[in-house]
Amino acid sequence: MGITIAGLGPGSFKQITLETWELLTGAGTLLLRTAKHPCVEGLKERGVVFTSFDHLYEQADSFDDLYQQIASAVIGEARQGREIVYAVPGSPLVAEKTVELICSKARAAGISLNVIPAMSFLEVLYTRLGIDPITGVTIVDAADLAVLPPDLATGLVITQVYSRQVASDAKLTLMDYYGDEYQVTVVRNLGMPDEEITTVMLFELDRLAVIDHLTSVYVPARQARSKVFSLDPVVDVMARLRSPGGCVWDIEQTHQSLRRYIVEEVYEVLEAIELADGVKLCEELGDLLLQIVFHARIAEESGGFSMQDIIDTVTEKMVRRHPHVFGQITVRDAAEVVLNWEQIKKREKAGERTCVLDGIPIGLPSLMTAYKLQAKAAKVGFDWDNIGPVWDKVAEELAELKEAAALPDDVRGARTEEELGDVLFAVVNLARFMGIDPETALNATNNKFRRRFNYIEAKIKEQNCRWGDLDLAGLDALWEEAKEKEGQT
């Protein structure tokens, strides 16, 4: 038993190779993926007997199901001990999913397999459009357009644009890459007497008079960007710093020793955002990225993971958690996006987190920890319905703090510390109800205090004074001056 796979060429009967013709006329069992191909009439006229799988197209729930059914049927025929010839449009190894499946199943079943070369529609397309594929061409099924890399630099051939709906979906995806008015070439019935080659703008792609199973689209390559994005330079620098003969300090660092630096860099990024300083933000984001590369290099040296693993993992996670963008899910608003995200995240972490409050890192700043504890508790209903009781709770905790502060010295210290913690926890809850991140808010206030205090210090130096020369009223006047100056900028 065995299977021979052949291609019927891209169009007319005359584009079948002589080797394929001899195979078709001598076949005991000839199976066609589809009889809806221009050369099939020529086969019928010459008395070639065949069976097609066209009846499965209307029964299958999806193309994936269809291709699986066809592949299983071909393998089933071969298992009966017959010599099977399976013929597909074009070339067997160009955009033919059934051939890929049959080859895989045949190898697993120990069935002999032979694939005969054939002419594909690509050769006709290259000739008609004057394209030399050696300059770079990417070929993709219309169903797979969503996985195109954002920096695609080659020309693009899109196959299986078999309906107006597929053309519309392709148009919407491509317009994100190239813009609405990027010119593309639509080809149909290549190599046949009624061959059509039409140049249109992307937004017109689904408005053509006829779109069918012999329609493909060619998208010319975009002009090369002057600067291609790459992490390689900083990754290479870090590898050099950590290598023998590199920097002694960098070589000595570990994940543990670097903890303080990554925290510092995060807060410097926050400061740049607070200042609305684009130049500083660019620099600080670079410093933060350096810390990530640093940790990745240390992990790679010990066989843990690499920078590429980090990128692949987070990319896969973002795609998985945005099914409304990369899948078939539809959402109404941002709130539903967040809900979907949390549900997906909960499923992913089901085996790791057994308690409601699991998943909060131990080393977070206290304000951030309080915020996350409250948010997790709120998800299971442990929360007020509105902000009113939260205001009351803040007032209650402040009153208890005042009472504790009035206690005798021997008990006041521990009680005031506890009550102050309760006040801060209640204020964090208030921030949560207001939609404010308390850590970010306090950090912004710290930066504001630093700027105004620095202004006072500069004024004291400018007046050749010392701190002791000004009383609190004088210092407060300079503080108000600093506030007023900030309000003008």
ROZA-587079 format. One line per 10 residues: number of its first residue (from 1); their letters; for each residue x, y, z of C-alpha. Coordinates in nm, 3 decimals. Layout:
# ROZA-587079
NUM> a> X:Y:Z; ... .
END
This chain:
# ROZA-587079
1> mgitiaglgp> 0.000:0.000:0.000; 0.113:0.355:-0.064; 0.010:0.710:-0.144; 0.139:0.925:-0.427; 0.052:1.294:-0.407; 0.046:1.502:-0.724; -0.047:1.856:-0.824; -0.287:1.952:-1.103; -0.111:2.281:-1.172; -0.246:2.633:-1.128 .
11> gsfkqitlet> -0.504:2.646:-1.402; -0.556:2.498:-1.745; -0.505:2.135:-1.840; -0.186:2.215:-2.033; -0.009:2.315:-1.709; -0.014:1.956:-1.577; 0.335:1.805:-1.600; 0.393:1.501:-1.818; 0.496:1.299:-1.512; 0.167:1.385:-1.339 .
21> welltgagtl> -0.038:1.304:-1.650; 0.115:0.958:-1.676; 0.044:0.905:-1.307; -0.320:1.015:-1.337; -0.393:0.794:-1.636; -0.236:0.490:-1.472; -0.390:0.534:-1.128; -0.603:0.256:-0.986; -0.763:0.486:-0.727; -0.749:0.858:-0.807 .
31> llrtakhpcv> -0.877:1.095:-0.539; -0.911:1.471:-0.597; -0.934:1.715:-0.309; -1.179:1.908:-0.526; -1.317:1.877:-0.876; -1.369:2.253:-0.885; -1.049:2.316:-1.075; -1.007:2.437:-1.435; -0.813:2.129:-1.552; -1.074:1.878:-1.434 .
41> eglkergvvf> -1.287:1.921:-1.747; -0.980:1.813:-1.946; -0.951:1.501:-1.731; -1.315:1.414:-1.791; -1.284:1.466:-2.168; -0.992:1.222:-2.172; -1.175:0.958:-1.974; -0.984:0.985:-1.648; -1.190:0.832:-1.364; -1.167:0.995:-1.020 .
51> tsfdhlyeqa> -1.348:1.059:-0.693; -1.351:1.403:-0.530; -1.411:1.517:-0.173; -1.637:1.807:-0.269; -1.928:1.652:-0.078; -1.738:1.708:0.248; -1.712:2.082:0.200; -2.078:2.139:0.285; -2.079:1.900:0.581; -1.769:2.015:0.773 .
61> dsfddlyqqi> -1.802:2.268:1.055; -1.473:2.437:0.966; -1.183:2.408:0.725; -0.974:2.246:0.996; -1.240:1.976:1.032; -1.266:1.944:0.654; -0.893:1.894:0.604; -0.880:1.639:0.885; -1.168:1.444:0.727; -1.004:1.442:0.383 .
71> asavigearq> -0.667:1.333:0.524; -0.829:1.054:0.728; -1.025:0.936:0.424; -0.710:0.917:0.208; -0.525:0.726:0.480; -0.827:0.496:0.519; -0.818:0.412:0.147; -0.448:0.334:0.165; -0.503:0.105:0.466; -0.722:-0.112:0.242 .
81> greivyavpg> -0.407:-0.208:0.055; -0.472:0.011:-0.247; -0.220:0.227:-0.428; -0.367:0.575:-0.396; -0.304:0.882:-0.609; -0.420:1.196:-0.432; -0.424:1.509:-0.650; -0.462:1.869:-0.539; -0.482:2.204:-0.719; -0.148:2.371:-0.789 .
91> splvaektve> 0.158:2.216:-0.627; 0.124:1.964:-0.342; 0.355:2.149:-0.105; 0.229:2.503:-0.165; -0.054:2.611:0.067; -0.200:2.260:0.089; -0.299:2.173:0.446; -0.439:1.832:0.352; -0.102:1.727:0.210; 0.070:1.827:0.534 .
101> licskaraag> -0.181:1.621:0.735; -0.161:1.318:0.504; 0.219:1.316:0.519; 0.210:1.324:0.899; -0.054:1.050:0.927; 0.118:0.831:0.665; 0.452:0.842:0.848; 0.281:0.753:1.176; 0.097:0.461:1.010; 0.401:0.331:0.821 .
111> islnvipams> 0.241:0.397:0.481; 0.482:0.465:0.193; 0.454:0.813:0.051; 0.571:0.984:-0.266; 0.518:1.352:-0.355; 0.546:1.454:-0.722; 0.663:1.811:-0.804; 0.416:2.032:-0.985; 0.369:2.385:-1.103; 0.193:2.614:-0.854 .
121> flevlytrlg> 0.006:2.939:-0.911; 0.311:3.115:-0.765; 0.518:3.061:-1.079; 0.244:3.224:-1.286; 0.209:3.507:-1.033; 0.583:3.577:-1.032; 0.582:3.593:-1.412; 0.271:3.808:-1.448; 0.376:4.060:-1.180; 0.747:4.061:-1.261 .
131> idpitgvtiv> 0.850:3.942:-0.914; 1.181:3.770:-0.842; 1.113:3.565:-0.524; 1.481:3.572:-0.435; 1.427:3.932:-0.320; 1.193:3.803:-0.051; 0.831:3.688:-0.054; 0.615:3.570:0.236; 0.329:3.335:0.149; 0.043:3.300:0.395 .
141> daadlavlpp> -0.309:3.159:0.406; -0.571:3.431:0.456; -0.678:3.256:0.776; -0.331:3.308:0.926; -0.288:3.681:0.866; -0.326:3.760:1.237; 0.013:3.603:1.313; 0.214:3.817:1.072; 0.515:3.984:1.235; 0.466:4.361:1.274 .
151> dlatglvitq> 0.800:4.434:1.105; 0.739:4.223:0.791; 0.983:4.350:0.530; 0.902:4.125:0.231; 0.629:4.122:-0.028; 0.324:3.921:0.079; 0.121:3.664:-0.117; -0.213:3.581:0.046; -0.379:3.259:-0.066; -0.729:3.118:-0.006 .
161> vysrqvasda> -0.907:3.454:-0.040; -1.208:3.252:-0.151; -1.500:3.476:-0.048; -1.602:3.836:0.011; -1.606:3.775:0.388; -1.249:3.642:0.382; -1.144:3.943:0.171; -1.310:4.178:0.421; -1.134:4.015:0.718; -0.801:4.028:0.532 .
171> kltlmdyygd> -0.858:4.394:0.447; -0.917:4.492:0.809; -0.604:4.310:0.926; -0.383:4.447:0.649; -0.499:4.807:0.696; -0.346:4.797:1.045; -0.012:4.712:0.882; -0.014:4.921:0.567; -0.289:5.184:0.593; -0.622:5.214:0.413 .
181> eyqvtvvrnl> -0.485:5.336:0.078; -0.192:5.099:0.034; -0.207:4.951:-0.317; -0.236:4.573:-0.355; -0.275:4.346:-0.658; -0.562:4.099:-0.674; -0.513:3.801:-0.907; -0.779:3.558:-1.018; -0.782:3.262:-1.258; -0.408:3.291:-1.317 .
191> gmpdeeittv> -0.292:3.103:-1.627; -0.645:3.076:-1.767; -0.808:3.255:-2.062; -1.019:3.472:-1.829; -0.723:3.564:-1.606; -0.779:3.884:-1.404; -0.510:4.108:-1.250; -0.643:4.416:-1.070; -0.467:4.681:-0.862; -0.680:4.836:-0.587 .
201> mlfeldrlav> -0.638:5.019:-0.259; -0.672:4.805:0.051; -1.004:4.955:0.157; -1.148:4.841:-0.179; -1.035:4.479:-0.145; -1.378:4.332:-0.062; -1.561:4.547:-0.319; -1.443:4.359:-0.629; -1.709:4.221:-0.862; -1.596:3.857:-0.830 .
211> idhltsvyvp> -1.406:3.686:-0.547; -1.382:3.306:-0.549; -1.160:3.007:-0.472; -0.909:3.110:-0.742; -0.848:3.456:-0.593; -0.520:3.558:-0.427; -0.372:3.892:-0.322; -0.018:4.028:-0.360; 0.092:4.303:-0.120; 0.417:4.475:-0.225 .
221> arqarskvfs> 0.688:4.514:0.037; 0.687:4.834:0.235; 0.987:5.060:0.208; 1.252:4.945:0.452; 1.258:5.135:0.777; 1.566:5.341:0.839; 1.616:5.171:1.173; 1.503:4.818:1.257; 1.406:4.754:1.619; 1.626:4.503:1.798 .
231> ldpvvdvmar> 1.719:4.416:2.155; 2.045:4.262:2.034; 2.271:4.563:2.114; 2.185:4.579:2.486; 2.176:4.198:2.514; 2.523:4.179:2.355; 2.661:4.452:2.584; 2.535:4.268:2.893; 2.684:3.940:2.769; 3.020:4.114:2.726 .
241> lrspggcvwd> 3.001:4.273:3.074; 2.929:3.934:3.233; 3.190:3.740:3.034; 3.550:3.670:3.147; 3.743:3.993:3.110; 3.425:4.197:3.148; 3.323:4.415:3.441; 3.409:4.271:3.783; 3.104:4.433:3.947; 2.861:4.304:3.682 .
251> ieqthqslrr> 3.008:3.954:3.702; 2.953:3.942:4.080; 2.583:4.034:4.068; 2.300:3.787:4.135; 1.921:3.801:4.122; 1.923:3.877:4.494; 2.181:4.155:4.481; 1.999:4.332:4.198; 1.661:4.354:4.372; 1.709:4.708:4.505 .
261> yiveevyevl> 1.813:4.841:4.164; 1.504:4.724:3.979; 1.285:4.885:4.247; 1.480:5.211:4.220; 1.450:5.213:3.842; 1.072:5.165:3.862; 1.038:5.468:4.087; 1.260:5.676:3.860; 1.031:5.583:3.571; 0.734:5.697:3.778 .
271> eaieladgvk> 0.908:6.025:3.853; 0.970:6.087:3.482; 0.602:6.019:3.410; 0.500:6.255:3.690; 0.724:6.528:3.546; 0.590:6.466:3.194; 0.955:6.466:3.084; 0.979:6.260:2.765; 1.358:6.269:2.745; 1.393:6.155:3.107 .
281> lceelgdlll> 1.125:5.887:3.060; 1.312:5.745:2.761; 1.631:5.727:2.965; 1.466:5.574:3.271; 1.279:5.312:3.067; 1.615:5.218:2.919; 1.760:5.177:3.268; 1.465:4.959:3.366; 1.504:4.750:3.051; 1.873:4.706:3.136 .
291> qivfhariae> 1.774:4.549:3.467; 1.548:4.301:3.287; 1.828:4.213:3.043; 2.065:4.178:3.342; 1.837:3.924:3.513; 1.780:3.740:3.185; 2.156:3.708:3.131; 2.213:3.570:3.481; 1.934:3.316:3.427; 2.067:3.214:3.085 .
301> esggfsmqdi> 2.415:3.151:3.228; 2.265:2.905:3.477; 2.047:2.734:3.217; 1.722:2.884:3.349; 1.578:3.096:3.069; 1.684:3.356:2.814; 1.572:3.702:2.705; 1.393:3.538:2.411; 1.204:3.314:2.654; 1.086:3.625:2.841 .
311> idtvtekmvr> 0.963:3.787:2.518; 0.797:3.468:2.392; 0.625:3.402:2.725; 0.478:3.750:2.767; 0.376:3.765:2.399; 0.194:3.433:2.422; 0.026:3.545:2.746; -0.092:3.876:2.597; -0.240:3.698:2.295; -0.407:3.440:2.522 .
321> rhphvfgqit> -0.555:3.704:2.753; -0.691:3.920:2.468; -0.926:3.678:2.287; -1.136:3.979:2.181; -0.842:4.096:1.969; -0.669:3.773:1.861; -0.967:3.537:1.879; -1.340:3.531:1.813; -1.461:3.686:2.143; -1.658:4.013:2.131 .
331> vrdaaevvln> -1.659:4.263:2.420; -1.877:4.567:2.483; -1.641:4.789:2.682; -1.319:4.810:2.883; -1.491:4.670:3.194; -1.569:4.347:3.010; -1.207:4.330:2.891; -1.092:4.343:3.255; -1.348:4.077:3.353; -1.231:3.844:3.075 .
341> weqikkreka> -0.867:3.906:3.174; -0.937:3.811:3.535; -1.129:3.498:3.438; -0.852:3.381:3.205; -0.588:3.460:3.467; -0.785:3.267:3.729; -0.797:2.959:3.505; -0.424:2.985:3.436; -0.337:3.009:3.805; -0.592:2.753:3.927 .
351> gertcvldgi> -0.329:2.500:4.029; -0.104:2.757:4.198; -0.347:2.961:4.405; -0.574:2.787:4.654; -0.666:3.087:4.875; -0.834:3.416:4.781; -0.535:3.629:4.885; -0.271:3.413:4.712; -0.060:3.571:4.439; 0.042:3.896:4.609 .
361> piglpslmta> 0.425:3.926:4.608; 0.582:3.946:4.954; 0.823:4.228:4.866; 0.566:4.485:4.749; 0.555:4.827:4.919; 0.299:4.831:5.201; 0.056:5.069:5.030; 0.052:4.856:4.717; 0.010:4.538:4.924; -0.289:4.690:5.109 .
371> yklqakaakv> -0.446:4.790:4.778; -0.408:4.439:4.629; -0.536:4.269:4.948; -0.850:4.482:4.939; -0.900:4.433:4.565; -0.876:4.053:4.595; -1.115:4.047:4.891; -1.359:4.265:4.695; -1.373:4.010:4.412; -1.545:3.760:4.644 .
381> gfdwdnigpv> -1.789:4.018:4.782; -1.597:4.131:5.092; -1.649:4.500:5.019; -1.887:4.793:5.060; -2.136:4.872:4.786; -2.047:5.241:4.768; -1.793:5.495:4.893; -2.010:5.635:5.175; -1.914:5.378:5.444; -1.550:5.414:5.339 .
391> wdkvaeelae> -1.550:5.782:5.438; -1.708:5.681:5.769; -1.439:5.417:5.823; -1.160:5.670:5.764; -1.320:5.906:6.020; -1.363:5.618:6.267; -0.998:5.513:6.238; -0.877:5.874:6.279; -1.085:5.906:6.595; -0.934:5.586:6.734 .
401> lkeaaalpdd> -0.586:5.714:6.651; -0.657:6.035:6.848; -0.778:5.826:7.143; -0.464:5.611:7.131; -0.243:5.921:7.119; -0.399:6.038:7.447; -0.315:5.716:7.633; -0.041:5.696:7.901; 0.317:5.668:7.775; 0.358:5.301:7.869 .
411> vrgarteeel> 0.081:5.182:7.632; 0.060:5.466:7.381; 0.343:5.356:7.148; 0.209:5.017:7.044; -0.154:5.136:7.022; -0.077:5.443:6.813; 0.130:5.238:6.570; -0.157:4.992:6.531; -0.420:5.264:6.492; -0.205:5.457:6.244 .
421> gdvlfavvnl> -0.178:5.141:6.036; -0.558:5.112:6.043; -0.587:5.475:5.925; -0.351:5.411:5.635; -0.535:5.090:5.543; -0.867:5.279:5.544; -0.720:5.557:5.328; -0.595:5.297:5.080; -0.950:5.162:5.063; -1.074:5.514:4.993 .
431> arfmgidpet> -0.820:5.546:4.712; -0.940:5.216:4.565; -1.302:5.335:4.558; -1.186:5.654:4.387; -0.993:5.456:4.126; -0.659:5.596:4.244; -0.342:5.392:4.292; -0.227:5.502:4.641; 0.138:5.408:4.576; 0.147:5.625:4.265 .
441> alnatnnkfr> -0.040:5.908:4.439; 0.196:5.911:4.737; 0.498:5.889:4.510; 0.370:6.193:4.318; 0.324:6.384:4.645; 0.676:6.287:4.755; 0.815:6.424:4.431; 0.607:6.740:4.471; 0.741:6.789:4.825; 1.097:6.737:4.703 .
451> rrfnyieaki> 1.058:7.000:4.429; 0.910:7.261:4.662; 1.158:7.193:4.940; 1.446:7.222:4.691; 1.300:7.557:4.582; 1.305:7.681:4.944; 1.665:7.562:4.987; 1.771:7.737:4.667; 1.607:8.062:4.782; 1.784:8.044:5.120 .
461> keqncrwgdl> 2.119:8.003:4.943; 2.031:8.281:4.700; 1.970:8.518:4.996; 2.294:8.410:5.168; 2.093:8.285:5.464; 2.102:7.976:5.681; 1.808:7.757:5.773; 1.806:7.897:6.127; 1.772:8.255:6.000; 1.410:8.197:5.894 .
471> dlagldalwe> 1.123:8.111:6.127; 0.840:7.877:6.026; 0.633:8.169:5.892; 0.919:8.271:5.663; 0.970:7.915:5.542; 0.596:7.878:5.485; 0.597:8.195:5.274; 0.866:8.044:5.050; 0.662:7.722:5.035; 0.360:7.916:4.910 .
481> eakekegqt> 0.586:8.092:4.660; 0.701:7.752:4.533; 0.340:7.640:4.499; 0.249:7.954:4.307; 0.548:7.912:4.077; 0.450:7.553:4.000; 0.101:7.671:3.916; 0.245:7.904:3.650; 0.436:7.628:3.472 .
END
